[in-house]
Amino acid sequence: MHKEKIATQREITRKLELENAITTAGVINRAELTKGFAELADALVGTVMNSDLPRSAKENFLNNLASWPLTLEGVARNQSRFPRGNGTRPECEGEER
């Protein structure tokens, strides 16, 4: 019974933390962030392509720029507190299991 109460309290705490993060803008709108990154990437591509950089430097820069969406996916995945496909949750800083 005691373990059930503790588990319930932890779930309530997680719910309140998420609600507080949303109300204090601690949660980022992913669609808007992606849109902003896309606009920035378009501007950077145009600038680099019109520059006097050697072709290899341009290709290297564009390859690095292309990895930004993957980085965004990784950050979003690591920040999620929802269970993953295997039923586990990512470890949260300062949280005991």
N, C-alpha and C positions, 0 to 999 in steps of 0.2 A: 504494500500500500504506500509506503514511504517513497519507494523508487518511482511509483506512478505519479505521485505528487510532484516530485522533483522534475520528472520528464515533462509534465504539464506546465510547470512554471518556466522551464527552459523554452518550450514552444511559445508561450505567451510573451516571454522576453524577446525572442526572435521576431515575433510579429510586431511588437511595439518598436523594436529597433528599425525594422523596415519602414514602418509608417512614419517614424521620426525622420529617417533619411529622406523619404519622399517629400515631407513637408518642409524640410530645411534645405532642399535642393541638393541633397547628397547623392542623388541618383541622376545619372546623365541620360538625356534623351538620345538613344542610340541612333535613331534615324536622322536626327538633326546633326549629330556629330559626324556621321558618315557623309552626309550632304556637304558639310563644311570641309571635311578632308578632301572630298572629290573636287570641290571648287579650288582648294589650295593646290591639289595635285595638277589640275589643268593649267593653272597659272605657272607653276614650276616647270611643267613640260614645255610650255610655250617659250619660256625664258631660256631654258637649257638648249632647246633645239635651235634657237636664233642666236646662240652664243658662239664664240670662237673656240670653244673647247674641242679637243681632239675627239674623234668618233668613239674611241674606247672609253673615254671619260664620260661621254654622254650615255653610252650604253650601260656603264656601271651605275651611274646616277639613276637612270630610268629603271634598272632592275631593283635597286634599293627602294625606290619610290613605289614600285609595284608590290612590295612586301608589306606596306602599311595596312591594307585590309586584313592580312593575316595576323598582324600584331594586334589590331583592334579586336579580332575574334578571340585571341589568346587572353587579352586583358578581361574581356567580358566573361569568358569561361572561368577565369580564376576568381573573379569578383562574385560570381553567382553563389548563393547560399542554398539554392535548390538542389535536390538530389540529382546525381548524374545517372546515366543509364545503368550503372552497376549497383545502384541503390545507396551509394555513399555520397557524402557531402564533402566539399573541399574544407580543409582545416581553416578555421577563422582565428585570426590573431587574438591571443589572450583568452581563448575559449577552451574550457575543459570538456573532455568527452566522457 
